[in-house]
Amino acid sequence: MAGIRKFSCYRKVKRAYTRKSRYKVKGYVKATPVCKMQKFNFGDNKRTFPHKVFLVSKEKIQVRHNALESARTSVVRRLTNTLGKDYHFQIRAYPHHVLRENKMITGAGADRMQTGMQRSFGKAMSLAAQLKEGTPIFCVYVEKTGIPNARIALKSASPKLPGKCAIEVQ
């Protein structure tokens, strides 16, 4: 089945040789995949709101850009249904890190066709955000009456993300 590899392959957070640069000679990764997230602010971002509700990572995790996009859609849908435009939702984690994959061929004669570890740098497959413990992933700015709705919306995003997350109110 074509598609992305399961995330257990990329769960461990480590810095690989994935330097992206404007100059071709200085970049290790020649082509990076397009990020699925295009917009990072939703709702009414002109107003200032007195309260903030954060979704914070409780451990060192690596979150793929399609997981962030999936969580974002569920949060924005719940917030617009309950609060209308009376909120400001912001994505605080940006996927910079390039995930690579060295595909292995299976089947008859596969050992004669593939290179194995000879050229094992891998092809860029996806992007991920590497987050430390306590880093905010999402932030919702609301009035005092909207805090319970923001907590429920962020709670719906938590199962879509790897690792454990906590909700903090300020």
Contacts in CASP RR format, 6 or more apart in sequence:
PFRMAT RR
TARGET T0000
AUTHOR 0000-0000-0000
METHOD contacts of the structure
MODEL  1
MAGIRKFSCYRKVKRAYTRKSRYKVKGYVKATPVCKMQKFNFGDNKRTFP
HKVFLVSKEKIQVRHNALESARTSVVRRLTNTLGKDYHFQIRAYPHHVLR
ENKMITGAGADRMQTGMQRSFGKAMSLAAQLKEGTPIFCVYVEKTGIPNA
RIALKSASPKLPGKCAIEVQ
4 64 0 8 1.000
4 66 0 8 1.000
4 125 0 8 1.000
4 126 0 8 1.000
5 101 0 8 1.000
5 125 0 8 1.000
7 64 0 8 1.000
7 67 0 8 1.000
7 162 0 8 1.000
9 101 0 8 1.000
10 62 0 8 1.000
10 64 0 8 1.000
10 99 0 8 1.000
10 128 0 8 1.000
11 62 0 8 1.000
11 162 0 8 1.000
12 62 0 8 1.000
13 60 0 8 1.000
13 61 0 8 1.000
13 62 0 8 1.000
13 130 0 8 1.000
16 97 0 8 1.000
16 98 0 8 1.000
16 100 0 8 1.000
17 28 0 8 1.000
17 121 0 8 1.000
18 28 0 8 1.000
18 29 0 8 1.000
18 97 0 8 1.000
18 98 0 8 1.000
18 100 0 8 1.000
19 26 0 8 1.000
19 27 0 8 1.000
19 28 0 8 1.000
19 29 0 8 1.000
20 27 0 8 1.000
20 29 0 8 1.000
20 32 0 8 1.000
20 96 0 8 1.000
20 98 0 8 1.000
21 27 0 8 1.000
24 30 0 8 1.000
28 121 0 8 1.000
29 98 0 8 1.000
29 100 0 8 1.000
29 124 0 8 1.000
31 124 0 8 1.000
32 98 0 8 1.000
32 124 0 8 1.000
32 127 0 8 1.000
33 98 0 8 1.000
33 124 0 8 1.000
33 125 0 8 1.000
33 126 0 8 1.000
33 127 0 8 1.000
35 65 0 8 1.000
35 95 0 8 1.000
35 127 0 8 1.000
36 65 0 8 1.000
36 66 0 8 1.000
36 68 0 8 1.000
36 69 0 8 1.000
37 65 0 8 1.000
37 68 0 8 1.000
37 69 0 8 1.000
37 72 0 8 1.000
37 91 0 8 1.000
37 95 0 8 1.000
40 90 0 8 1.000
40 91 0 8 1.000
40 94 0 8 1.000
41 88 0 8 1.000
41 89 0 8 1.000
41 90 0 8 1.000
41 91 0 8 1.000
42 76 0 8 1.000
42 79 0 8 1.000
42 88 0 8 1.000
42 89 0 8 1.000
42 90 0 8 1.000
43 79 0 8 1.000
43 80 0 8 1.000
43 85 0 8 1.000
43 87 0 8 1.000
43 88 0 8 1.000
43 89 0 8 1.000
44 85 0 8 1.000
44 86 0 8 1.000
44 87 0 8 1.000
44 88 0 8 1.000
45 88 0 8 1.000
45 90 0 8 1.000
47 88 0 8 1.000
48 141 0 8 1.000
49 87 0 8 1.000
49 88 0 8 1.000
49 141 0 8 1.000
49 142 0 8 1.000
49 143 0 8 1.000
50 143 0 8 1.000
50 144 0 8 1.000
51 141 0 8 1.000
51 142 0 8 1.000
51 143 0 8 1.000
51 144 0 8 1.000
51 146 0 8 1.000
51 147 0 8 1.000
51 169 0 8 1.000
51 170 0 8 1.000
52 139 0 8 1.000
52 140 0 8 1.000
52 141 0 8 1.000
52 169 0 8 1.000
52 170 0 8 1.000
53 139 0 8 1.000
53 140 0 8 1.000
53 142 0 8 1.000
53 147 0 8 1.000
53 150 0 8 1.000
53 151 0 8 1.000
53 154 0 8 1.000
53 167 0 8 1.000
53 168 0 8 1.000
53 169 0 8 1.000
53 170 0 8 1.000
54 136 0 8 1.000
54 137 0 8 1.000
54 138 0 8 1.000
54 139 0 8 1.000
54 140 0 8 1.000
54 154 0 8 1.000
54 167 0 8 1.000
54 168 0 8 1.000
54 169 0 8 1.000
54 170 0 8 1.000
55 136 0 8 1.000
55 137 0 8 1.000
55 138 0 8 1.000
55 139 0 8 1.000
55 154 0 8 1.000
55 157 0 8 1.000
55 158 0 8 1.000
55 165 0 8 1.000
55 166 0 8 1.000
55 167 0 8 1.000
56 134 0 8 1.000
56 135 0 8 1.000
56 136 0 8 1.000
56 137 0 8 1.000
56 165 0 8 1.000
56 166 0 8 1.000
56 167 0 8 1.000
56 168 0 8 1.000
57 131 0 8 1.000
57 132 0 8 1.000
57 133 0 8 1.000
57 134 0 8 1.000
57 135 0 8 1.000
57 137 0 8 1.000
57 163 0 8 1.000
57 164 0 8 1.000
57 165 0 8 1.000
58 133 0 8 1.000
58 134 0 8 1.000
58 163 0 8 1.000
58 164 0 8 1.000
58 165 0 8 1.000
58 166 0 8 1.000
59 133 0 8 1.000
59 163 0 8 1.000
59 164 0 8 1.000
60 131 0 8 1.000
60 132 0 8 1.000
60 133 0 8 1.000
61 130 0 8 1.000
61 131 0 8 1.000
61 161 0 8 1.000
61 162 0 8 1.000
61 163 0 8 1.000
62 97 0 8 1.000
62 128 0 8 1.000
62 129 0 8 1.000
62 130 0 8 1.000
62 131 0 8 1.000
62 162 0 8 1.000
63 93 0 8 1.000
63 95 0 8 1.000
63 128 0 8 1.000
63 129 0 8 1.000
63 131 0 8 1.000
63 137 0 8 1.000
63 161 0 8 1.000
63 162 0 8 1.000
64 95 0 8 1.000
64 99 0 8 1.000
64 126 0 8 1.000
64 127 0 8 1.000
64 128 0 8 1.000
65 95 0 8 1.000
65 126 0 8 1.000
65 127 0 8 1.000
65 128 0 8 1.000
65 129 0 8 1.000
66 126 0 8 1.000
67 160 0 8 1.000
67 161 0 8 1.000
67 162 0 8 1.000
68 91 0 8 1.000
68 93 0 8 1.000
68 95 0 8 1.000
68 129 0 8 1.000
68 137 0 8 1.000
68 161 0 8 1.000
70 160 0 8 1.000
71 137 0 8 1.000
71 138 0 8 1.000
71 157 0 8 1.000
71 158 0 8 1.000
71 160 0 8 1.000
71 161 0 8 1.000
72 91 0 8 1.000
72 138 0 8 1.000
72 157 0 8 1.000
74 153 0 8 1.000
74 156 0 8 1.000
74 157 0 8 1.000
74 160 0 8 1.000
75 89 0 8 1.000
75 138 0 8 1.000
75 140 0 8 1.000
75 153 0 8 1.000
75 154 0 8 1.000
75 156 0 8 1.000
75 157 0 8 1.000
76 89 0 8 1.000
78 149 0 8 1.000
78 152 0 8 1.000
78 153 0 8 1.000
78 156 0 8 1.000
79 87 0 8 1.000
79 89 0 8 1.000
79 140 0 8 1.000
79 149 0 8 1.000
79 150 0 8 1.000
79 153 0 8 1.000
82 146 0 8 1.000
82 149 0 8 1.000
82 152 0 8 1.000
82 153 0 8 1.000
83 142 0 8 1.000
83 146 0 8 1.000
83 149 0 8 1.000
83 150 0 8 1.000
86 142 0 8 1.000
86 143 0 8 1.000
86 146 0 8 1.000
87 140 0 8 1.000
87 141 0 8 1.000
87 142 0 8 1.000
87 146 0 8 1.000
87 150 0 8 1.000
88 140 0 8 1.000
88 141 0 8 1.000
88 142 0 8 1.000
89 138 0 8 1.000
89 139 0 8 1.000
89 140 0 8 1.000
89 141 0 8 1.000
90 138 0 8 1.000
90 139 0 8 1.000
90 140 0 8 1.000
90 141 0 8 1.000
91 137 0 8 1.000
91 138 0 8 1.000
92 135 0 8 1.000
92 136 0 8 1.000
92 137 0 8 1.000
92 138 0 8 1.000
92 139 0 8 1.000
93 129 0 8 1.000
93 131 0 8 1.000
93 135 0 8 1.000
93 136 0 8 1.000
93 137 0 8 1.000
93 138 0 8 1.000
94 129 0 8 1.000
95 127 0 8 1.000
95 128 0 8 1.000
95 129 0 8 1.000
96 127 0 8 1.000
96 129 0 8 1.000
96 130 0 8 1.000
97 127 0 8 1.000
97 128 0 8 1.000
97 129 0 8 1.000
97 130 0 8 1.000
98 124 0 8 1.000
98 126 0 8 1.000
98 127 0 8 1.000
98 128 0 8 1.000
99 124 0 8 1.000
99 125 0 8 1.000
99 126 0 8 1.000
99 127 0 8 1.000
99 128 0 8 1.000
100 121 0 8 1.000
100 122 0 8 1.000
100 123 0 8 1.000
100 124 0 8 1.000
100 125 0 8 1.000
101 122 0 8 1.000
101 123 0 8 1.000
101 125 0 8 1.000
102 116 0 8 1.000
102 117 0 8 1.000
102 120 0 8 1.000
102 121 0 8 1.000
102 122 0 8 1.000
102 123 0 8 1.000
103 123 0 8 1.000
104 110 0 8 1.000
104 114 0 8 1.000
104 116 0 8 1.000
105 113 0 8 1.000
105 114 0 8 1.000
131 137 0 8 1.000
137 161 0 8 1.000
137 165 0 8 1.000
138 154 0 8 1.000
138 157 0 8 1.000
140 150 0 8 1.000
140 153 0 8 1.000
140 154 0 8 1.000
142 149 0 8 1.000
142 150 0 8 1.000
147 169 0 8 1.000
151 167 0 8 1.000
151 169 0 8 1.000
154 167 0 8 1.000
155 167 0 8 1.000
157 165 0 8 1.000
158 165 0 8 1.000
158 167 0 8 1.000
END
